Amino acid sequence: MTTIAPVVSLQPPKDVSINEIEAELRKIWQDFNAVSNDGSTPTATRATTFSLLVYEPEETQQLLAALGFYTGPIDGIEGPRMDAALREAQKAYGLPVTGKSNPQTLAKLREAFQQRKTTGKAETSSSGFQYALDVRSSLADEIASRNPCRIITLCPVTGQDEGVSAQVSAYCPIQKHSQSTLVCCEYITLKGTVEALERVAGMISALLIGELPKFLWWKATPDINQTLFKRLAEECNFVIVDSCTFNAPEEDLLRVHSLLEMGLPLADLNWRRLAPWQELTAEAFDPPERRAAIKEIDQVTIDYEKGNPNQALMFLGWLASRLHWKPISYQREGGEYDVKRIKFFAEDHRLVEAELAAIPTADWGDIPGDLIALRLGSTNPHADCRTVLCSETTGCMRMEAHGGAQSYRIQQVAPLSDQKAEALLSEQLQRWGREILYEESMAVTAEILKLAN
């Protein structure tokens, strides 16, 4: 698990007019730009590294903040701060205390918020619990600990268009400082209906720091026909999505490919979660005696946690792109495992058959659709290409149950130490640029998906 250094709260979230954002931020830095007489207190200076735009459509955190349960930056991450806020809200409203967002909790939060708007009274937690602003492991802290920057979060809300409201705040990661200076992150939160945010798109663009890299983390389905997405994508150097959260996974994955075809610089955090699987698959065929055997593979089985097939589809697209397989059919069988069967022609015109199976699991992970196991086989009984990779014992057992386990090379995959979006995003911001391997793999994945339509 990534260890995140604590941050100093220089300015907690403060409501300001949208026209006063820059002036308010300048005032923060003016107030903290002098060293104490004895030199014991460092000055604080704003970071000049990059700007990160975050489109945050999930409303649970916004409602918790409006009702007084949550006081940290609006970042959409269900970290320790969110967990504590959700537990307090659930306790206050007599709901099952899980610390996780769910439809019942969201419905109650919406009801309480509407009541607050009607009565004009702010509700707070019954215990008066206050949330520390230096709790670690949020998106903001992950990024600030590596690269302090300016983070602008856009929070679209439903309901009546009442314009755009704004908050500013500033936090400083403790380890990012010299002897006399703290280098700090600026946070700007803008909230309003989609229409209201679209009206101020020009002002949003003006908040991006000129001459520095600009990133857009779009935490929804990217749609070039949406005015706000198109405008912001054109303003930024790089667009980042996470396909594990897509509501219509296959359809939305095709949209991502269409954006890549248009030349939009884009990365998918879900693609990064496949790295250990890709590395071990390649490693299995590193020995000289197995390299030629890789061309004998004509049977592929991929198991993934039921809920989102995108990891499985992207991995299959990657494998097919490396081995030059041409997809020729895509059939959904459904059933308990929602089985999908894809057929390919290899370069030598052999038929390759792949099966994707969504495995119902009792213990759901944090990432919908994580890979569980992979089985590579051959109809040639003498081929030395049989390989099984799995992330857990049950996955290995199902793959071995196919028979002939003794002839397979079996290896367990150690997942990334932290697959959560905030950790992967922080790493992605270090390595932006076109990823040819991702684009080539997505081209084959798109070919597969188009066969289903």
Secondary structure, DSSP 8 states (H G I E B T S, - for coil): ------EEEEEEEEEE-GGGHHHHHHHHHHHT-S--TTS-S-EEEE--S-EEEEE----HHHHHHHTTS--S------SHHHHHHHHHHHHHTT----SS--HHHHHHHHHHHHHHHHH------TT-----TT-S-SHHHHHHHH---EEEEEEE--SS----EEEEEEEEETTSB-SSEEEEEEEEEEEE-HHHHHHTHHHHHHHS-TTS-EEEEE-S---TTSHHHHHHHHHSSEEEE-GGG-SSHHHHHHHHHHHHHTT--EEEHHHHTTHHHHHHHHHHT-SHHHHGGGGG--EEEEEEETT--HHHHHHHHHHHHHHT-EEEEEEEEETTTTEEEEEEE-TTS-EEEEEEEEE--SS--SSTT-EEEEEEE-S-TT-TT-EEEESSHHHHHHHHTTS-GGGSEEEE----S--SHHHHHHHHTTS-S--HHHHHHHHHHHHHHHTT-
